[in-house]
Amino acid sequence: MDSPQPNQQPSHDNDGSIHIRPEAYDAFTKISPDADGAVGTISNVEPTLLSALVKYLGFLVLILLFFVALLQWGLRTYQVDGTSMLTTYEDGDRLIINAFGRTISSITGSTFIPKRGEIITFISPENPDEQFVKRVIGLPDERVVLRGGVVTVYNDANPDGFNPDEAYLDQLKHPLTGDAETFVPADHIFVAGDNRSPGGSYDSRTGLGTVPLELIQGSALFRFYPL
């Protein structure tokens, strides 16, 4: 019997003998066995260069779109302007702001309420071209009282009041000042800068008033510059 040629494909007869029949064959194909071990079909081994390039470019486009969406609706950057957040943040610090909660609330139609003690950025209620960074002190439907700079918050869960500043007292710039009493309306929050020294921060204590929830942009995650 003649020996198999490169462009021939073996096949099995019922009696077990093997015959070779000519078949188109090139360097980019292989013979794949069927489940019973017999010789099966010929399939491609390598994708074409164009196909691989299209897949690679498509992957890059998806990554680019992901990062665009992340920066547009998820994470933002903010530069601190002024000293109202001393000693937590200084003038010129750059922050990463988490806007996911605000974005999700907008999509679902729910109300976004930041946590007490969080540092947030928001659009000024007095000037839409201005943005502030402050700490959340009072939440909707709470009463906030300041006496000699000491903050006391009253709500249904704490009828005798509590001082929210105790959790981050070491970050506040002393001496603490301010006297005020405010009832926080629904859909508003009471904010203050960490610089509580005289003239240190323009906030809910010193004339800004309470801030509508709809003006909140996001919560500060961390400072990325300077390290």
C-alpha positions as a Markdown table, in Angstrom:
| # | Residue | x | y | z |
|---|---|---|---|---|
| 1 | Met | 0.0 | 0.0 | 0.0 |
| 2 | Asp | 1.2 | 3.5 | -0.8 |
| 3 | Ser | 2.4 | 5.6 | 2.1 |
| 4 | Pro | 0.1 | 8.6 | 3.1 |
| 5 | Gln | 0.8 | 11.9 | 1.4 |
| 6 | Pro | 0.7 | 15.3 | 3.2 |
| 7 | Asn | -2.5 | 16.4 | 1.6 |
| 8 | Gln | -4.4 | 13.2 | 2.2 |
| 9 | Gln | -6.9 | 12.4 | 5.0 |
| 10 | Pro | -7.2 | 8.9 | 6.4 |
| 11 | Ser | -10.6 | 7.2 | 6.7 |
| 12 | His | -11.8 | 3.9 | 8.3 |
| 13 | Asp | -13.8 | 1.2 | 6.6 |
| 14 | Asn | -16.0 | -1.2 | 8.4 |
| 15 | Asp | -13.3 | -3.9 | 8.1 |
| 16 | Gly | -10.9 | -1.7 | 10.1 |
| 17 | Ser | -8.6 | -1.0 | 7.1 |
| 18 | Ile | -7.4 | 2.5 | 6.5 |
| 19 | His | -7.6 | 4.3 | 3.2 |
| 20 | Ile | -6.2 | 7.7 | 2.3 |
| 21 | Arg | -8.1 | 10.1 | 0.2 |
| 22 | Pro | -6.8 | 13.4 | -1.1 |
| 23 | Glu | -8.0 | 16.5 | 0.8 |
| 24 | Ala | -7.2 | 20.1 | 0.8 |
| 25 | Tyr | -4.8 | 20.9 | 3.6 |
| 26 | Asp | -2.6 | 23.8 | 4.6 |
| 27 | Ala | -0.5 | 25.0 | 7.5 |
| 28 | Phe | -3.4 | 26.6 | 9.3 |
| 29 | Thr | -5.6 | 23.5 | 9.7 |
| 30 | Lys | -5.6 | 20.4 | 11.8 |
| 31 | Ile | -7.4 | 17.1 | 11.9 |
| 32 | Ser | -9.6 | 16.7 | 15.0 |
| 33 | Pro | -10.6 | 13.3 | 16.2 |
| 34 | Asp | -14.3 | 12.5 | 16.7 |
| 35 | Ala | -15.6 | 11.2 | 20.0 |
| 36 | Asp | -15.1 | 7.6 | 19.0 |
| 37 | Gly | -11.5 | 8.2 | 18.1 |
| 38 | Ala | -12.1 | 8.3 | 14.3 |
| 39 | Val | -10.6 | 11.1 | 12.2 |
| 40 | Gly | -13.1 | 14.0 | 12.1 |
| 41 | Thr | -13.3 | 17.3 | 10.5 |
| 42 | Ile | -10.6 | 19.9 | 9.7 |
| 43 | Ser | -10.8 | 23.1 | 11.7 |
| 44 | Asn | -8.8 | 26.4 | 12.0 |
| 45 | Val | -5.9 | 26.5 | 14.4 |
| 46 | Glu | -5.2 | 30.3 | 14.5 |
| 47 | Pro | -7.5 | 33.3 | 13.9 |
| 48 | Thr | -6.5 | 35.7 | 11.3 |
| 49 | Leu | -4.5 | 38.8 | 12.3 |
| 50 | Leu | -7.4 | 41.1 | 11.4 |
| 51 | Ser | -9.8 | 39.1 | 13.6 |
| 52 | Ala | -7.4 | 39.3 | 16.5 |
| 53 | Leu | -6.9 | 43.1 | 16.0 |
| 54 | Val | -10.7 | 43.7 | 15.9 |
| 55 | Lys | -11.2 | 41.9 | 19.2 |
| 56 | Tyr | -8.3 | 43.8 | 20.8 |
| 57 | Leu | -9.6 | 47.2 | 19.7 |
| 58 | Gly | -13.1 | 46.3 | 20.9 |
| 59 | Phe | -11.7 | 45.4 | 24.3 |
| 60 | Leu | -9.9 | 48.7 | 24.5 |
| 61 | Val | -13.1 | 50.6 | 23.5 |
| 62 | Leu | -15.0 | 48.9 | 26.3 |
| 63 | Ile | -12.4 | 49.8 | 28.8 |
| 64 | Leu | -12.4 | 53.4 | 27.7 |
| 65 | Leu | -16.2 | 53.6 | 27.9 |
| 66 | Phe | -16.0 | 52.1 | 31.4 |
| 67 | Phe | -13.6 | 54.7 | 32.6 |
| 68 | Val | -15.6 | 57.6 | 31.0 |
| 69 | Ala | -18.7 | 56.4 | 32.7 |
| 70 | Leu | -16.8 | 56.0 | 36.0 |
| 71 | Leu | -15.5 | 59.5 | 35.9 |
| 72 | Gln | -18.8 | 61.0 | 34.7 |
| 73 | Trp | -21.2 | 59.3 | 37.1 |
| 74 | Gly | -19.1 | 57.5 | 39.7 |
| 75 | Leu | -15.8 | 59.2 | 40.7 |
| 76 | Arg | -14.9 | 62.9 | 40.5 |
| 77 | Thr | -12.0 | 65.1 | 41.5 |
| 78 | Tyr | -12.2 | 68.2 | 43.6 |
| 79 | Gln | -9.6 | 70.8 | 44.6 |
| 80 | Val | -9.9 | 72.3 | 48.1 |
| 81 | Asp | -10.0 | 76.1 | 47.8 |
| 82 | Gly | -9.3 | 77.8 | 51.2 |
| 83 | Thr | -8.7 | 76.8 | 54.8 |
| 84 | Ser | -12.3 | 76.0 | 56.0 |
| 85 | Met | -11.5 | 72.3 | 56.4 |
| 86 | Leu | -8.3 | 72.6 | 58.4 |
| 87 | Thr | -6.9 | 70.5 | 59.8 |
| 88 | Thr | -8.4 | 67.6 | 57.8 |
| 89 | Tyr | -7.7 | 69.2 | 54.4 |
| 90 | Glu | -5.6 | 72.1 | 53.4 |
| 91 | Asp | -5.8 | 74.7 | 50.7 |
| 92 | Gly | -4.8 | 73.1 | 47.3 |
| 93 | Asp | -5.5 | 69.5 | 48.4 |
| 94 | Arg | -7.0 | 67.3 | 45.6 |
| 95 | Leu | -9.7 | 64.8 | 46.6 |
| 96 | Ile | -11.5 | 61.9 | 45.0 |
| 97 | Ile | -15.2 | 62.3 | 45.4 |
| 98 | Asn | -17.6 | 59.3 | 45.4 |
| 99 | Ala | -20.7 | 60.2 | 43.4 |
| 100 | Phe | -22.1 | 56.7 | 43.1 |
| 101 | Gly | -24.8 | 57.2 | 45.8 |
| 102 | Arg | -26.0 | 60.4 | 44.2 |
| 103 | Thr | -26.1 | 58.8 | 40.8 |
| 104 | Ile | -28.0 | 55.8 | 41.9 |
| 105 | Ser | -30.5 | 57.9 | 43.7 |
| 106 | Ser | -31.1 | 60.0 | 40.6 |
| 107 | Ile | -31.7 | 56.8 | 38.5 |
| 108 | Thr | -34.0 | 55.2 | 41.0 |
| 109 | Gly | -35.8 | 58.4 | 42.0 |
| 110 | Ser | -34.9 | 58.0 | 45.7 |
| 111 | Thr | -33.5 | 60.6 | 48.1 |
| 112 | Phe | -29.7 | 60.6 | 48.7 |
| 113 | Ile | -28.9 | 61.3 | 52.3 |
| 114 | Pro | -25.2 | 61.3 | 53.3 |
| 115 | Lys | -24.1 | 59.8 | 56.6 |
| 116 | Arg | -23.5 | 62.1 | 59.6 |
| 117 | Gly | -19.8 | 62.9 | 59.8 |
| 118 | Glu | -19.1 | 62.4 | 56.1 |
| 119 | Ile | -17.2 | 65.1 | 54.3 |
| 120 | Ile | -19.2 | 66.1 | 51.2 |
| 121 | Thr | -19.0 | 68.5 | 48.2 |
| 122 | Phe | -22.1 | 70.4 | 47.2 |
| 123 | Ile | -23.2 | 73.4 | 45.1 |
| 124 | Ser | -23.6 | 76.6 | 47.0 |
| 125 | Pro | -27.3 | 77.3 | 47.7 |
| 126 | Glu | -26.4 | 81.0 | 47.1 |
| 127 | Asn | -24.4 | 80.7 | 43.9 |
| 128 | Pro | -24.7 | 77.8 | 41.5 |
| 129 | Asp | -21.1 | 78.6 | 40.2 |
| 130 | Glu | -19.6 | 77.9 | 43.6 |
| 131 | Gln | -18.9 | 74.6 | 45.3 |
| 132 | Phe | -18.1 | 73.9 | 48.9 |
| 133 | Val | -16.6 | 71.0 | 50.9 |
| 134 | Lys | -17.9 | 70.6 | 54.4 |
| 135 | Arg | -18.7 | 68.0 | 57.0 |
| 136 | Val | -22.3 | 66.7 | 57.6 |
| 137 | Ile | -23.5 | 67.6 | 61.2 |
| 138 | Gly | -27.2 | 67.5 | 61.2 |
| 139 | Leu | -29.7 | 65.4 | 59.1 |
| 140 | Pro | -33.2 | 66.1 | 58.0 |
| 141 | Asp | -35.8 | 66.8 | 60.8 |
| 142 | Glu | -33.1 | 67.2 | 63.5 |
| 143 | Arg | -32.5 | 70.2 | 65.8 |
| 144 | Val | -28.9 | 71.4 | 65.9 |
| 145 | Val | -27.8 | 73.6 | 68.9 |
| 146 | Leu | -24.4 | 75.3 | 69.2 |
| 147 | Arg | -23.3 | 76.8 | 72.5 |
| 148 | Gly | -19.8 | 78.1 | 72.8 |
| 149 | Gly | -18.9 | 76.1 | 69.7 |
| 150 | Val | -20.1 | 72.8 | 71.2 |
| 151 | Val | -22.6 | 71.0 | 68.9 |
| 152 | Thr | -25.6 | 69.1 | 70.2 |
| 153 | Val | -28.0 | 67.3 | 67.9 |
| 154 | Tyr | -31.5 | 66.4 | 69.0 |
| 155 | Asn | -33.7 | 63.8 | 67.2 |
| 156 | Asp | -36.3 | 61.1 | 68.0 |
| 157 | Ala | -33.6 | 58.6 | 68.8 |
| 158 | Asn | -31.7 | 61.0 | 71.0 |
| 159 | Pro | -34.2 | 63.3 | 72.7 |
| 160 | Asp | -31.5 | 64.4 | 75.2 |
| 161 | Gly | -29.1 | 65.2 | 72.4 |
| 162 | Phe | -25.5 | 64.1 | 71.6 |
| 163 | Asn | -22.3 | 65.7 | 70.3 |
| 164 | Pro | -21.5 | 64.3 | 66.8 |
| 165 | Asp | -18.1 | 66.1 | 66.9 |
| 166 | Glu | -16.7 | 63.6 | 69.5 |
| 167 | Ala | -15.9 | 61.1 | 66.7 |
| 168 | Tyr | -13.5 | 63.4 | 65.0 |
| 169 | Leu | -12.7 | 66.1 | 67.6 |
| 170 | Asp | -9.0 | 65.8 | 67.1 |
| 171 | Gln | -9.4 | 66.9 | 63.5 |
| 172 | Leu | -11.2 | 70.1 | 64.3 |
| 173 | Lys | -9.2 | 73.4 | 64.4 |
| 174 | His | -9.6 | 74.9 | 67.9 |
| 175 | Pro | -10.8 | 77.0 | 69.6 |
| 176 | Leu | -14.3 | 76.0 | 68.7 |
| 177 | Thr | -16.7 | 78.9 | 68.4 |
| 178 | Gly | -20.3 | 79.6 | 67.4 |
| 179 | Asp | -23.7 | 79.9 | 68.9 |
| 180 | Ala | -26.8 | 79.0 | 67.0 |
| 181 | Glu | -30.0 | 76.9 | 67.0 |
| 182 | Thr | -31.4 | 75.5 | 63.8 |
| 183 | Phe | -34.2 | 73.0 | 62.9 |
| 184 | Val | -33.1 | 71.2 | 59.8 |
| 185 | Pro | -35.9 | 71.0 | 57.3 |
| 186 | Ala | -36.9 | 67.8 | 55.4 |
| 187 | Asp | -34.6 | 67.2 | 52.4 |
| 188 | His | -31.9 | 69.5 | 53.9 |
| 189 | Ile | -28.7 | 68.9 | 56.0 |
| 190 | Phe | -26.7 | 71.1 | 58.4 |
| 191 | Val | -23.0 | 71.3 | 57.5 |
| 192 | Ala | -19.8 | 72.8 | 59.1 |
| 193 | Gly | -16.2 | 73.2 | 58.1 |
| 194 | Asp | -13.6 | 71.5 | 60.4 |
| 195 | Asn | -12.0 | 74.9 | 60.9 |
| 196 | Arg | -14.2 | 76.1 | 63.8 |
| 197 | Ser | -12.0 | 79.0 | 64.8 |
| 198 | Pro | -13.4 | 82.6 | 64.4 |
| 199 | Gly | -14.0 | 83.3 | 60.7 |
| 200 | Gly | -12.6 | 79.9 | 59.8 |
| 201 | Ser | -15.5 | 78.6 | 57.8 |
| 202 | Tyr | -18.6 | 79.9 | 56.1 |
| 203 | Asp | -21.2 | 77.2 | 56.7 |
| 204 | Ser | -24.6 | 76.4 | 58.3 |
| 205 | Arg | -23.4 | 77.9 | 61.6 |
| 206 | Thr | -22.3 | 81.2 | 60.1 |
| 207 | Gly | -24.9 | 82.3 | 57.5 |
| 208 | Leu | -24.9 | 79.7 | 54.8 |
| 209 | Gly | -28.0 | 78.0 | 56.2 |
| 210 | Thr | -29.0 | 74.4 | 55.6 |
| 211 | Val | -28.1 | 72.7 | 52.4 |
| 212 | Pro | -30.8 | 71.1 | 50.1 |
| 213 | Leu | -30.0 | 67.4 | 49.5 |
| 214 | Glu | -30.4 | 67.9 | 45.7 |
| 215 | Leu | -27.2 | 70.1 | 45.7 |
| 216 | Ile | -25.0 | 67.4 | 47.1 |
| 217 | Gln | -22.4 | 66.1 | 44.5 |
| 218 | Gly | -20.7 | 63.3 | 46.5 |
| 219 | Ser | -18.7 | 62.2 | 49.5 |
| 220 | Ala | -14.9 | 62.7 | 49.8 |
| 221 | Leu | -13.1 | 59.3 | 49.6 |
| 222 | Phe | -9.5 | 60.3 | 50.0 |
| 223 | Arg | -6.9 | 62.9 | 49.2 |
| 224 | Phe | -4.7 | 61.9 | 46.3 |
| 225 | Tyr | -2.5 | 65.0 | 46.2 |
| 226 | Pro | -0.3 | 65.7 | 48.0 |
| 227 | Leu | 0.3 | 62.2 | 49.2 |
